């Protein structure tokens, strides 16, 4: 008996089996974890049978870690070396696809992409490449020796070109990244869609107005991966300059590798700002939303490097800062200008150089009315254009077009 028309409208992807492949641990505390959750839950909510194939979480996976309606299928790959782990994941993903026999394969990187595209060609099904960053760019930031290994770089570039050329459809997070991909082998004839990140304005809300304790210092907050390309070192140096002018606190909340944690701790000691800096590590959902809501100013001092300026990115933290009505200081980059409007929803600095960054932070710390106006405009922008349901509608519409649902 056919389903009622209303049910079909509410679940337009009913009967569609999708394999969503991501060569990374899941769940995780990074922006990618938030993105994967939003994308897979959108497809499952639209009726698709969604299988999420990832590396296992580095922590014990709690019950209910997978989005509702999503079947989490972690592939246990026992290799310490990154490339060996990537190739082993590729082989395991190929076996998983043959067992699952999905109607659509959706993949996030070139390593899992090789398995996804091989399956798609053999079965004649669509292959969607959701590109956030290319390994020929990303890996040299994590492993500096990769940038000097010219043969490896050439192989990575060739694999990226093959994935871009063979994908049925490409999704990416910013117009900057899309333009970069066109220069890296994405054919003009391949349909490509920009689905940006977003925030949950019910979770990230302004704090209730409170009278600050007498003598309490304003807080500058950085949220996200504590990695060199995020400009955290420059933020520390800017903090030292700010402390010469007025009391303040800097909070850095996010995951960090041990060597980056040690580097930050040494930098704080060398700059003599240890007492003014708090390194919280990754925070839980509720704690993170609370820290953002109560920060005086939120920062995203991205470096002007190949990764950020040319390849582009779409920092989820910017949307979460905006949803919480925070005043934001960020680096003026093409991908950032897709999210923030200078002096309207945030303040953009030409570069994250410590002197410029400190001057901008001091101006905002001493201007409560300006902070309030920026924050109100930023939250209004999220409510109007940048909620996760809006992004999920984009993805489901893309799938309906692709599959004829």
C-alpha positions as CSV (number, residue, x, y, z in Angstrom):
1,X,0.0,0.0,0.0
2,X,1.6,3.4,-1.0
3,X,2.6,5.8,1.8
4,X,0.3,8.8,2.3
5,X,1.4,11.9,0.4
6,X,2.1,13.8,3.6
7,X,4.5,11.1,4.8
8,X,6.3,11.1,1.5
9,X,6.7,14.8,1.6
10,X,8.0,14.6,5.2
11,X,10.4,11.7,4.3
12,X,11.4,12.4,0.7
13,X,14.5,10.1,0.8
14,X,12.6,7.1,2.2
15,X,14.0,3.8,0.8
16,X,17.4,5.4,-0.1
17,X,20.4,3.8,1.4
18,X,23.4,6.1,1.9
19,X,26.9,5.4,3.0
20,X,28.6,8.5,4.5
21,X,32.4,7.9,4.8
22,X,34.8,10.0,6.9
23,X,38.4,9.2,7.6
24,X,38.4,10.6,11.1
25,X,37.3,9.7,14.6
26,X,33.7,10.1,15.4
27,X,32.2,11.4,17.6
28,X,34.8,14.2,18.2
29,X,34.9,17.6,19.8
30,X,36.0,19.4,16.6
31,X,33.9,21.4,14.2
32,X,34.0,18.4,11.8
33,X,32.0,16.4,14.4
34,X,29.3,19.0,14.5
35,X,29.2,19.1,10.7
36,X,29.0,15.4,10.3
37,X,26.2,15.2,12.9
38,X,24.2,17.9,11.1
39,X,24.6,16.4,7.6
40,X,23.9,12.8,8.5
41,X,20.9,13.6,10.8
42,X,19.4,15.7,7.9
43,X,19.5,12.7,5.6
44,X,18.3,10.3,8.2
45,X,15.5,12.7,9.1
46,X,14.4,12.8,5.5
47,X,14.0,9.0,5.5
48,X,17.3,7.8,4.2
49,X,18.9,4.6,5.6
50,X,22.1,6.3,6.7
51,X,25.3,4.3,7.5
52,X,28.1,6.5,8.9
53,X,31.5,4.8,8.3
54,X,34.4,6.4,10.3
55,X,37.3,5.7,12.5
56,X,36.3,4.9,16.1
57,X,36.2,7.6,18.7
58,X,39.4,8.0,20.7
59,X,37.3,7.9,23.8
60,X,34.7,5.3,24.9
61,X,31.8,5.9,22.6
62,X,28.7,6.6,24.8
63,X,25.3,5.2,24.0
64,X,23.4,7.5,21.6
65,X,26.6,9.0,20.2
66,X,25.4,8.6,16.7
67,X,22.7,11.0,15.4
68,X,19.1,9.7,15.7
69,X,18.4,7.3,12.8
70,X,22.0,7.0,11.8
71,X,23.9,3.6,12.1
72,X,27.5,4.3,13.2
73,X,29.9,1.8,11.7
74,X,33.5,2.5,13.0
75,X,36.3,0.7,11.2
76,X,39.0,-0.4,13.6
77,X,42.3,0.3,11.9
78,X,45.4,-0.5,13.9
79,X,48.3,1.6,12.5
80,X,50.2,4.4,14.1
81,X,51.6,5.8,10.8
82,X,49.1,8.2,9.2
83,X,49.5,7.0,5.6
84,X,49.4,3.3,6.6
85,X,46.2,4.0,8.6
86,X,44.7,5.9,5.6
87,X,45.4,3.0,3.2
88,X,44.1,0.5,5.7
89,X,40.9,2.5,6.2
90,X,40.6,2.7,2.4
91,X,40.7,-1.1,2.1
92,X,38.3,-1.6,5.0
93,X,35.9,1.0,3.6
94,X,35.8,-0.8,0.3
95,X,34.8,-4.0,2.0
96,X,32.2,-2.2,4.1
97,X,30.7,-0.7,0.9
98,X,30.4,-4.1,-0.8
99,X,28.6,-5.4,2.3
100,X,26.2,-2.4,2.6
101,X,25.5,-1.9,-1.1
102,X,24.4,1.8,-0.8
103,X,22.4,3.7,-3.4
104,X,24.6,6.8,-2.8
105,X,28.2,7.1,-1.5
106,X,29.0,10.3,0.3
107,X,32.7,10.9,1.2
108,X,34.8,13.6,2.9
109,X,38.3,12.9,1.8
110,X,40.5,11.4,-0.9
111,X,41.6,8.3,1.0
112,X,38.0,7.0,1.6
113,X,37.2,8.6,-1.8
114,X,39.2,6.0,-3.7
115,X,37.0,3.2,-2.2
116,X,33.8,5.2,-2.7
117,X,34.5,6.0,-6.3
118,X,35.5,2.5,-7.2
119,X,32.3,1.2,-5.7
120,X,30.2,3.9,-7.4
121,X,31.7,3.1,-10.8
122,X,31.1,-0.7,-10.3
123,X,27.5,-0.2,-9.2
124,X,26.5,2.8,-11.3
125,X,25.5,4.9,-8.3
126,X,26.1,8.6,-7.5
127,X,29.3,9.6,-5.5
128,X,29.2,12.9,-3.6
129,X,32.5,14.4,-2.5
130,X,32.1,16.8,0.5
131,X,35.4,18.7,0.4
132,X,36.6,20.5,3.5
133,X,40.3,20.5,2.8
134,X,42.8,18.7,0.6
135,X,45.5,16.5,2.1
136,X,48.2,18.1,-0.1
137,X,47.5,21.3,1.8
138,X,46.4,20.1,5.2
139,X,49.0,17.3,5.9
140,X,52.0,19.6,5.8
141,X,50.5,21.6,8.7
142,X,50.2,18.5,10.8
143,X,53.3,16.8,9.5
144,X,55.8,19.4,8.2
145,X,58.0,16.7,6.5
146,X,55.1,16.1,4.0
147,X,55.7,19.5,2.5
148,X,59.2,18.5,1.7
149,X,58.4,15.1,0.2
150,X,57.8,16.1,-3.4
151,X,56.9,12.7,-4.6
152,X,54.3,12.2,-1.9
153,X,52.9,15.7,-2.7
154,X,52.6,14.8,-6.4
155,X,50.8,11.5,-5.5
156,X,48.4,13.3,-3.2
157,X,47.7,16.0,-5.9
158,X,47.0,13.3,-8.4
159,X,44.6,11.4,-6.1
160,X,42.8,14.7,-5.3
161,X,42.4,15.4,-9.0
162,X,41.0,12.0,-9.7
163,X,38.4,12.3,-6.9
164,X,37.4,15.8,-8.1
165,X,37.1,14.6,-11.7
166,X,35.1,11.4,-10.9
167,X,32.7,12.7,-8.3
168,X,29.1,13.1,-9.4
169,X,28.6,16.1,-7.3
170,X,30.8,18.2,-5.0
171,X,29.8,20.0,-1.8
172,X,32.1,22.4,0.0
173,X,31.8,25.0,2.8
174,X,32.8,28.3,1.2
175,X,33.0,30.0,-2.2
176,X,36.8,30.5,-1.5
177,X,37.2,26.8,-1.3
178,X,35.1,26.2,-4.4
179,X,37.3,28.5,-6.4
180,X,40.4,26.8,-5.1
181,X,39.0,23.4,-6.1
182,X,38.3,24.6,-9.6
183,X,42.0,25.3,-9.9
184,X,42.9,21.9,-8.5
185,X,41.0,19.8,-11.1
186,X,37.3,20.2,-10.4
187,X,35.7,20.2,-13.8
188,X,33.5,23.2,-14.7
189,X,30.8,20.7,-15.8
190,X,30.7,19.0,-12.4
191,X,27.8,20.4,-10.3
192,X,29.1,22.0,-7.1
193,X,27.2,23.4,-4.1
194,X,28.4,25.5,-1.2
195,X,26.7,24.5,2.1
196,X,28.3,26.6,4.8
197,X,28.4,25.8,8.5
198,X,26.0,27.2,11.0
199,X,25.0,27.3,14.6
200,X,22.1,26.3,16.9
201,X,20.7,29.6,18.2
202,X,18.7,27.7,20.9
203,X,21.9,26.3,22.3
204,X,24.2,29.3,21.8
205,X,22.3,32.2,23.3
206,X,23.3,35.4,25.0
207,X,23.8,35.2,28.7
208,X,21.2,36.9,31.0
209,X,22.5,40.3,31.9
210,X,24.4,40.2,35.2
211,X,26.3,42.9,37.2
212,X,30.0,41.9,36.9
213,X,31.9,41.5,40.2
214,X,33.8,44.6,41.2
215,X,37.3,44.4,39.8
216,X,36.6,41.4,37.6
217,X,38.6,41.5,34.3
218,X,36.9,41.2,30.9
219,X,37.5,37.9,29.1
220,X,38.7,37.3,25.6
221,X,37.7,33.8,24.4
222,X,39.2,31.6,21.7
223,X,37.3,28.3,20.8
224,X,38.6,25.6,18.5
225,X,41.6,23.4,17.7
226,X,44.7,24.8,19.4
227,X,46.8,24.6,16.2
228,X,49.5,26.9,14.9
229,X,47.5,28.0,11.8
230,X,44.7,29.2,14.0
231,X,46.8,32.1,15.2
232,X,46.8,31.2,18.8
233,X,50.5,32.1,19.3
234,X,49.7,35.6,17.9
235,X,46.8,35.8,20.3
236,X,49.1,35.1,23.2
237,X,51.4,37.9,22.2
238,X,48.5,40.3,21.7
239,X,47.3,39.4,25.2
240,X,50.7,40.5,26.6
241,X,50.3,43.8,24.9
242,X,46.8,44.3,26.1
243,X,47.8,43.5,29.7
244,X,50.2,46.5,29.6
245,X,47.1,48.7,29.1
246,X,44.4,47.1,31.2
247,X,43.5,43.9,33.1
248,X,42.0,41.1,31.1
249,X,41.8,37.3,30.9
250,X,42.3,35.0,27.9
251,X,40.6,31.6,27.8
252,X,41.6,29.1,25.1
253,X,39.0,26.2,24.8
254,X,39.6,23.4,22.5
255,X,41.5,20.2,21.7
256,X,45.3,20.3,21.3
257,X,48.0,17.8,20.6
258,X,50.5,17.4,23.4
259,X,53.3,19.1,21.5
260,X,51.0,22.1,20.9
261,X,50.0,22.2,24.6
262,X,53.6,22.2,25.6
263,X,54.4,25.0,23.1
264,X,51.5,27.1,24.5
265,X,52.6,26.6,28.1
266,X,56.2,27.6,27.3
267,X,54.9,30.6,25.4
268,X,52.8,31.7,28.4
269,X,55.8,31.4,30.7
270,X,58.1,33.3,28.3
271,X,55.6,36.1,27.9
272,X,54.9,36.1,31.6
273,X,51.1,35.9,31.1
274,X,50.5,32.5,32.7
275,X,48.3,34.0,35.5
276,X,46.0,35.7,32.8
277,X,45.6,32.7,30.5
278,X,43.4,29.6,31.1
279,X,43.7,26.5,28.8
280,X,40.5,24.5,29.4
281,X,41.0,21.8,26.8
282,X,37.8,20.7,24.9
283,X,34.6,21.5,26.7
284,X,31.2,19.7,26.8
285,X,28.3,21.1,24.8
286,X,26.7,22.9,27.7
287,X,29.9,24.2,29.2
288,X,31.1,25.5,25.8
289,X,27.8,27.4,25.1
290,X,28.0,28.9,28.6
291,X,31.7,30.1,28.2
292,X,30.9,31.7,24.8
293,X,27.8,33.4,26.2
294,X,29.7,35.0,29.0
295,X,32.8,36.1,27.1
296,X,33.4,39.8,26.6
297,X,35.0,39.4,23.2
298,X,35.5,36.2,21.1
299,X,38.5,35.8,18.7
300,X,39.3,33.9,15.5
301,X,42.9,35.2,14.6
302,X,43.4,32.9,11.6
303,X,46.8,33.2,9.9
304,X,47.0,34.5,6.4
305,X,48.5,31.3,4.9
306,X,47.8,29.0,2.0
307,X,45.4,26.9,4.1
308,X,43.2,29.8,5.3
309,X,43.6,32.4,2.6
310,X,43.7,30.3,-0.6
311,X,42.1,27.0,0.2
312,X,39.6,28.6,2.5
313,X,37.6,27.3,5.5
314,X,34.3,28.0,7.3
315,X,34.9,28.1,11.1
316,X,32.0,26.9,13.0
317,X,33.2,28.9,16.0
318,X,32.3,32.1,14.1
319,X,28.7,31.1,13.8
320,X,28.5,30.0,17.4
321,X,30.0,33.3,18.6
322,X,27.5,35.1,16.4
323,X,24.5,33.1,17.7
324,X,25.5,34.0,21.3
325,X,25.6,37.8,20.4
326,X,29.3,38.1,21.0
327,X,31.5,40.8,19.7
328,X,34.0,39.1,17.4
329,X,37.5,39.9,16.3
330,X,38.7,37.8,13.3
331,X,41.3,38.0,10.5
332,X,40.2,39.7,7.3
333,X,40.3,36.7,4.9
334,X,38.1,36.0,1.8
335,X,36.5,33.0,3.6
336,X,35.8,35.0,6.7
337,X,34.2,37.8,4.7
338,X,31.7,35.3,3.5
339,X,30.5,35.0,7.2
340,X,31.2,38.4,8.9
341,X,30.6,41.9,7.7
342,X,33.3,44.3,9.0
343,X,32.0,46.7,11.6
344,X,28.5,45.3,11.3
345,X,28.6,41.7,12.6
346,X,32.3,41.6,13.6
347,X,35.6,43.4,13.4
348,X,38.1,42.2,10.9
349,X,41.8,42.9,11.3
350,X,44.1,43.0,8.2
351,X,46.3,40.3,9.8
352,X,46.7,38.5,13.2
353,X,49.9,40.4,13.9
354,X,50.1,40.9,17.7
355,X,50.2,44.7,17.6
356,X,47.1,45.0,15.3
357,X,45.3,42.3,17.1
358,X,45.9,43.9,20.5
359,X,44.8,47.3,19.3
360,X,41.5,45.9,18.0
361,X,40.9,43.9,21.2
362,X,41.5,47.0,23.4
363,X,39.1,49.1,21.3
364,X,36.4,46.6,21.8
365,X,37.1,45.9,25.5
366,X,36.6,49.6,26.2
367,X,33.4,50.0,24.1
368,X,30.5,48.1,25.6
369,X,27.9,49.8,23.4
370,X,29.7,48.9,20.3
371,X,30.1,45.3,21.5
372,X,26.4,45.1,22.1
373,X,25.5,46.4,18.7
374,X,27.9,44.0,16.9
375,X,26.5,41.1,18.9
376,X,22.9,41.9,18.3
377,X,23.5,42.2,14.5
378,X,25.5,39.0,14.5
379,X,22.8,37.0,16.2
380,X,20.1,38.4,13.8
381,X,22.3,37.3,10.9
382,X,22.4,33.7,12.2
383,X,18.7,33.6,12.9
384,X,17.9,34.8,9.4
385,X,20.4,32.9,7.4
386,X,22.7,30.5,9.3
387,X,20.9,27.9,11.3
388,X,21.5,24.2,10.9
389,X,18.0,23.5,9.7
390,X,18.6,25.8,6.7
391,X,21.8,24.0,5.8
392,X,20.0,20.7,6.2
393,X,17.3,21.8,3.8
394,X,20.0,22.5,1.3
395,X,21.5,19.1,1.6
396,X,18.1,17.2,1.3
397,X,17.2,19.3,-1.7
398,X,20.5,18.4,-3.3
399,X,19.8,14.7,-2.7
400,X,16.3,14.9,-4.1
401,X,17.6,16.5,-7.2
402,X,20.4,14.0,-7.6
403,X,18.3,10.9,-7.0
404,X,15.0,12.1,-8.4
405,X,13.3,11.5,-5.1
